[in-house]
Amino acid sequence: MVFGGFLDITPNRKSATEVDLDPFRLLLQVAYQHDFNVEFDDELMDSDSVRYVLVAEKSLTKKIKPFLMTGVLTTWNNAYDFGIDKLRIGGGVVYKLFKNNQVRIQYILEKNLFKDDPSLTNIVWIRYEIAI
């Protein structure tokens, strides 16, 4: 279960009527997530996390919008207190198919901080998004 929101913190925002493309945007995304039955040290438990993500994006065409992102994931459960669990940096492109429908292709380099040997993980995803 995930709840979240976006805050547009774009500096010097220009009117979209001046240019046919979306202007440069800087977004802060904050989301709360509750996971049921997460395995941690061979034990099943609930887990709560808050994600903070900063995204910079700029349209190249009406259909193509590349972006860069960075963020942190804070997690807490019965095994450990609240703390920064993962650091992320990445980027990708959003391709608009038609009104309110788009495909997001993204790469993320993630560093997991709650392991004895902090590891780096490469994440690639393709996601179909529908705006309601």
N, C-alpha and C positions, 0 to 999 in steps of 0.2 A: 504494500500500500504506500503510495507516494503522494504528498501534497507539496505544492511549491508555487513560486511566482517569479516574475521578472521585473526588474527595475531598469528603465532606460536612463542611463547616465551619460548620454551623448553630449559632448561639448559643442557649442556653436551649431546647434541643429538648424539646418536650412529647410525651407518649405519644400515639400515634395512636388509642388506645382512648378518650381523653378527648373527642376530636372526630372526627366521621365523615369529615372532610376531611383531606387532607395538611396538616401544619403548614407555616409559612414555612420555606423551605430556602435555604441559601446554598451553592453548589457551586463547587469549583475543578476545572476540566477541563484536563487536560494530554494532548496527543497528539503523537506523532512521525509524520511523513509523509515518504515517499520517493517522488519523482516521476521517472519515467524519460522521457528525451527531452523535456525542457522547453526551449522556445525562449527564448534570452536573447541580445540583440544579434545576431540572425540566425544564431545558432549553437545546435545541439542539444547538450544536456548533461544530466547528472543533477542533481537538486536535492533538498536535505534541508531540512526545516523542523520546528519545534516550535511548537505553538500553546498558549497559556495563555489560558483563558477563565474569567471569574468570572460566575456566573449567580445571580440572585435570583428565586425563584419562590414563588407562593402560590396555592393552589386557590381558585377562586370557587365552584365547584360540584363535584360528583363527576366531571364530564366536562370542565370548562374550567379551564385553568391558565395564566394570563398570566405572562410573565417579562421581565426586563431582563437585558442582558448587556453586558460589555465585555471586550476582550481584545487581545492582541498576537500577531503572527506573526513568528517569527524564522526567517530563511532563510540558507542558505549553499550555494554551489556553486563551480565552477572560476572564475567571473567575479568573485566578491567574497567576503570573509570573513563569518563569522557576525555578524549584526546584526539589529536590529529592522527588519523590512521593512514591516509594515502595522499600523496601529492600527484597532480596530473598536469600534463602539458600536451597540447596537440593542435590539430587543425583539420580542415576538410573543406568540403564544398556542398552546398545545397543546390539541387536542380529542381526548379519549379516545373511540374508537369502540366497542371492546369489549375484553375481557381481552387484554393484551399487544399491542394494536394502537392506534395513534394517528396523527393528522395534525398536523404542525407547520407553522405559517405564521409566517414571520420576515422582519423588515426589518433590514438592516445598513447603516450608513454607514461606509465604509472609506476611510482615508487611506493612500495608497501613498507610502512614504518614500524608495524607491530610484530615483526618477526625478528628472531634473534639475528638472522642474516638478512638485512633489508634487500629485497629483490626488486628488479625492474621487470615490468610486464609490458608487452606490446599488445595493444587492443586495436582491432580494425572492425568496424561495423558498417552495415548498410541498413538504413531504417526508412520505412515508408511512413510519412506523417500526414495526418489529416487534421486541419484546423476547423474547429466547430464554432 
